[in-house]
């Protein structure tokens, strides 16, 4: 299976696609991942990049995971950009997944807007949403001693990136990843 991840630092921090690949390998799933990610850029940026179109159309991907800006979130931009990318994804025969992120640590009140925006766009365009932001805050509340945030209180720690990868795995494969790791079992509880 081949998965293309398109996004920004919430995708490339801690090489989250590689963590996803490792989870797949631990679950006996042969996986190749590719990442197109640029810091502080949304899906509108990726729509204009020739390499995005080329990779989607000719990369022989099974799944394309789309992640938009978290700060300065704009539902209309998410909708229009995702719609354009979905056109290319449909031509390629791949399946799109929207990767919903989390908010800054001190802007939790904005998570509802982010969550509703991703879900609304997903529903309108017929795209499944990986609810990483929702899982993030459930985990944060239940296990406050575990560090999900990087020291900037915006990006993911290695644990936060692992949580994102497990959530995306669950959405793609319709099951929780097998794991013996105590922390990863906690993540699975929250999904």
Order of alpha helices (4+ residues) and beta strands (2+ residues): beta-alpha-alpha-beta-alpha-alpha-beta-alpha-beta-alpha-beta-alpha-alpha-alpha
